[in-house]
Amino acid sequence: MKRLLQSTLALLLAGASFTVAAQAAKPAALPKHVQEIVTGRCALCHGPEGESASAVYPRLAAQHPDYLQKQLKDFRDGRRKSDTMGEMAKDLQDADIAALAGFFAGKKAGARQPGDVDLAAVGKYIFLKGNSYSGVAACSSCHGPKGYGTEQLPRLAGQHPSYVETQLKEFNKRERTNDNSIMHSIASKLTELETRAVAVYIGGLQ
């Protein structure tokens, strides 16, 4: 009887520990005012799930939270210039930014197909191997072979080709006012064809 009671108690404790662990693993709900920021600001351009139906705006779903936090703080503090995003981010507190970043990072990125397979093939070569003749480094050397990036570098996989192309051109002209140091030297060596091809290839990565 004593052994039976000990076994039962052990099972109950194990069950309680599992429940606590499961609750700890469950993402915390967004504070009400942050939910209102998502629906009242972010969703207008990026969609409620960060999937952005317009190629003008980047997909945020599955992006690295640390990277999202950095960009939002840069918009808020004026290091990255944008009239729209500067206005949207100007009153965000650090805690709000962290919550927003975690929310969109936790969303699943939808699958996309490359629009032009021939162009994507050129882009794949540049992405994985670069161009030794012009000194273009392989995108994969920093962003990974699947374009998943790191905590410091953005996930590129599945991003809108037009948005990627625009950003590369802004890096080339130094119109992107943050993160310029490395990307300018790479983007400035890309031809217009290579820029478009890499963007198309990136858009089809999953």
C-alpha positions, -999 to +999 in steps of 0.1 A: +000+000+000+028+024+009+046+017-024+013+022-043+008+056-026+044+066-034+039+057-070+006+076-073+022+107-057+051+105-081+028+103-111+008+133-098+039+153-093+052+144-127+018+154-142+020+187-124+055+194-136+045+186-172+015+210-169+037+238-155+063+232-183+036+233-210+022+265-196+057+280-195+062+270-232+030+286-243+035+321-257+023+349-235-008+367-247-002+402-261-011+430-238-043+447-249-026+480-260-001+460-280-029+441-297-044+475-306-010+485-321-010+453-343-045+458-355-045+496-357-010+502-372+010+471-382-019+453-400-026+482-422+006+475-443+020+442-431-012+423-425-025+409-392-003+379-395+028+397-409+022+382-444+019+416-462-002+412-493+015+442-510+050+439-524+057+474-512+059+463-476+081+435-462+068+403-448+074+402-410+062+366-403+090+343-390+115+372-390+140+371-362+128+389-331+161+406-323+163+419-359+128+432-357+135+449-324+166+466-339+147+479-369+118+492-349+142+510-325+161+524-354+129+537-370+118+552-336+151+568-329+157+581-364+186+559-373+166+544-402+147+571-421+111+565-431+083+590-428+057+563-424+076+540-400+091+569-381+055+580-373+043+545-365+072+538-341+078+572-325+058+564-293+067+527-289+083+517-256+110+491-255+086+466-240+061+473-268+087+467-294+098+434-278+062+422-277+056+432-313+088+415-324+079+383-306+044+383-320+055+385-357+085+362-352+061+336-340+040+336-371+046+310-398+058+322-431+037+311-461+052+294-491+058+313-523+069+302-558+095+321-579+079+341-607+106+336-634+125+303-631+152+313-655+159+345-636+157+327-603+184+303-616+207+332-621+198+345-587+205+312-571+240+312-584+247+347-571+230+338-538+250+307-532+283+315-550+284+352-556+304+366-585+341+362-583+347+384-614+330+415-599+338+407-562+302+401-551+301+379-520+276+350-518+245+361-500+245+327-483+278+334-465+259+357-441+222+349-445+226+311-448+220+287-477+183+288-472+181+325-464+170+320-428+195+346-415+205+350-379+194+369-348+214+399-362+208+394-399+173+393-414+155+362-427+153+367-465+135+335-475+101+342-490+105+380-489+087+400-516+111+403-546+102+439-552+109+448-516+143+430-517+152+447-549+143+481-535+164+476-504+194+465-524+191+496-545+188+517-514+219+501-499+237+508-532+228+545-531+233+547-493+197+557-490+191+530-465+203+549-434+212+520-411+230+487-416+249+502-446+285+493-438+286+458-453+256+458-476+267+489-495+299+473-506+279+442-518+250+460-534+272+485-552+288+456-572+256+440-583+243+446-618+207+455-623+201+420-637+218+404-607+198+425-583+165+415-598+176+378-602+187+375-565+154+392-554+133+367-575+152+337-561+149+349-525+111+353-530+108+316-538+128+303-509+108+286-481 
